[in-house]
Amino acid sequence: MTKLKVGSVAPDFEAKNYLGQTITLKEFKEKNQPIVLYFYPKDNSPVCTKESCEFRDKYQKFIEAGAEVIGVSSDGEDSHKSFVSKYSLPFTLLTDKHSKLAKLYGVNGILLPGRKTFIIDKHGIIAGIHDGLLSSTSHIEESLKIIEKLKSQI
């Protein structure tokens, strides 16, 4: 897989969320809705919890800007259900047990699965990428700025 960069076409994906529903990039493109697709290593780990709660706290701003937030990790449906419930996460989490989605998007870590965020516009083009295993929240505000910029380009 070629390394994805800003301006690349986002690879289409299909994955189950924590409720067992199939989610695809295509459905968001059909709705002309941008998404923030964030990959994180593990439910309930301190850094990942901080990151997910920061997305939760800013979620309404993403919605107001017309975007959806989607989290992805290799944890299973039961772990995601518990994580969503425990922290009142308002967005969906996708299960990527065999790292198929992570590989598709070039997300890999050395000792842990990678932490990477992709901002994908309504046409399925990557508008922003943030890569940082230990940076749990700095990219969230940056992602929101990119989403708001995309909204103003409508």
N, C-alpha and C positions, 0 to 999 in steps of 0.2 A: 504494500500500500504506500502510495506517495504521501509525504508529509503534508498534512493539511495546513493551510495558512489563510489569512484574511483574504477573501475574494474567491476561495475555492468553493465548489459545490459541496455541500454537506452530504456525506453518504446517507442514503435512506436506511432506516433501521426499523426493525419490528421486534418488540420485546414485551414481556408480561409485566404488569405493575403488581403491586402488593395485593390487589384484589383479584388477580388472575385475568384481568382484561388486557387485550393486546393493544399496544400503543405503537403508532408509526409516525415517522416524520411526515409522510405523505398527507396524513389527516390534517396536520397543522398548515401545510402548504395549501391544501384545498380550502381551508378557512382563512387564508391570507393572514395567518397569525405567526409572528416571530416567537421563538422560544429561547430560553436560557437552559442549556443542557449541561448540568454539572456532574462530573464524575468525582466520587470521593471514596476513600479506602474502606471504611467500616462503620456500620451503625453503632451508635453509643460510645464510640471512642471520643475522648475529650475534644480534639481538634475538629473532627467531623460533626460532632454535636453542636459545637459553637458555630460552625459554618452553616449547618442546616437551620439553626435557630435564627441566624442573621437573615437568611433568605426568608424565613417565616415572618420575621419582624418587618421586612421590606416588601413582602409579597403583594400587599395592596397597591403599592406604587408600581410594581411590574404589571399588575392587572390593569390599572388605570392607564398605563402606557400601551396596553393592548397585547402584552406578552404573557406567555405561560412559562412557569419554572418546572423543570423536571430533573430529579436527582437520579443518579445511577451508581450502584455498587454491586459487588458480587454476593451480597447477602441475600438470603432467601426470602420468600413471601412472609413467613412468620416473623422473622427478624424485622422486616420493614413495617409490618402491621404494628408491632410493639413500639418501634421507634416513632412512627407517625402518631400513635395514640399517646405515648409518654410525653412527647414534646408538642402536641397539637399542630403538626405540620399540615398546612392547607393544600399542598401540592402533591403530585404523585411521585412515587419512587419506583424505578424500574429494577428488576432483578436481572443481573448479568452473571449468572453462576459460572459460566465457562469463559468469561471475559471476551465473548464474541464482539460485543459492542465496543468495549475498550480497545480491542485490537483494530476494529474498523476505523476508530477515531484516532488511533495512534497514541492512546493513553497507556503508559506503562510506567512502573516504578522500579526501583532497585530492590529494596527489601519489602516494601508495601505496594499495593496497587496505587496507581497514580491519582493525583488530584488535578483536574483540568476542567476549565469551563469554556463552553462554546456558546457564542451568541449567534443565533441563526435567524436571518431575516425571513420575511414572509414568502420569499421566492426560493428558500432553501440554500441561500448563499451565506457563508460564514462571514459575519460582520465584525467579530471580535473573538480573541482567544486569550485566556489567562492560564498560565501554567505555574503551579507552585504547591509543592507537597506540604510545606509547613505554614503557608499563608492561608489562613482559614476565612478571613473576611475582607481583605483589602480589595479583592476583585468584584465583590458584590456591588459596591457603589459604582465602580467603573462599568460593570455590566448594565446597571440601570441607566447610566449616562448614554451608553451606546443605544439601548432600547429607546430612550426618549428622543435621541437624534433620529433614529429610524422612523419614529412616529411623526416627527416634524417633516419628514421627506414624503409623506403620503400624497 
